[in-house]
């Protein structure tokens, strides 16, 4: 029997976004209940979450993991149903019992369930930027045709969403928007010499100076590919062309993004760098709830700095702009090549500065379509790019 509480499915509940989402939910038991939790292989983590939040369904990555989790749950007297695989992810995302979906599975693996949620007309809280980067108009069409609600979780896009008029409908010209400005911390290597970047370790790359994030997105922040993917995401979320999307480096990570208007006004969203803020905003939208994050103390902020990004230092950002201009399947190819290259770096198969080299070479070599005909087309280009990237890395 349904209650008055909003029932949440969290795709990727053991990752940093999933954990933060559960933290916010735990502060508001009168507003939210957890319907489903999903994890790939962190069985201990999802078991603890099931003990605390009592979801009806838990989804894991393999039948072996499902057996282990099922046995552990029954041993503790918990009745959570256990399923596994991509089909199960899509089922819980689209389930009638689900009111809202936190789409927080990292990378291409998160596309199908996020798209399933959109096609089911759910409130989709999108933390997986890669899903929108890969599928572009296909995802937006699914949202609009099925009357889903799409709320961005990335701090930058959430900030832009808050700074735009409430009536904004993906048409900057009709609302006096001159440009949007995405801020970037610059990552952990902003002031290091370029020569020294050849020798940085994965541990150094994932040590983000401001944000607590997963390993893959932390490396993306260090290369600024994360910001490049966010440029593409902003284009699709807000209907803004590339030339009206500006990136500035802001090491303090206090201003999360800005919207510049034709009358000379600029509206910025500020806050302490904690993902619980955009998560709470999306969960409660259009209301506001306590997130657990302390408000800014303006007297303690100190100086706020801004600078233009250097494409020589951050070639991945330039590659992302070029992929957006090229259109079609090119952003999907960019994303796939980057995922493979970043994992190779984390596995110590390639150096840090080889990441952009692999991505650029894949973009040059993989043939792309001018438009995407459907999800199969997206996945075909994704597969081709991954195959090419792996061949370059292991050749």
Secondary structure, DSSP 4 states (H G I P E B T S, - for coil): ---SSEEEEEETTTSHHHHHHHHHHHT-TTTEEEEEEE-SS-HHHHHHHHHHH--SEEEESSHHHHHHHHHHHHHTT---EEEESHHHHHHHHH-TT-SEEEE---GGGGHHHHHHHHHTT-EEEE--HHHHHHHTHHHHHHHHHTT-EEEE-SHHHHHHHHHS-TT--S-GGGGTEEEEEEEE---TTTTS-TGGGGG--HHHHT--SS----HHHHHHHHHTHHHHHHHHHHHHHHT--GGGEEEEE-TT--EEEEEEETTS-EEEEE--S-THHHHHHHHHTTS----SPPPP-GGG------EE--TTT-HHHHHHHHHHHH-TTHHHHHHHHHHHHHHHHHTTSS-TTHHHHHHHHHHHHS---SS--SHHHHHHHHHHHHHHHHHHHH-
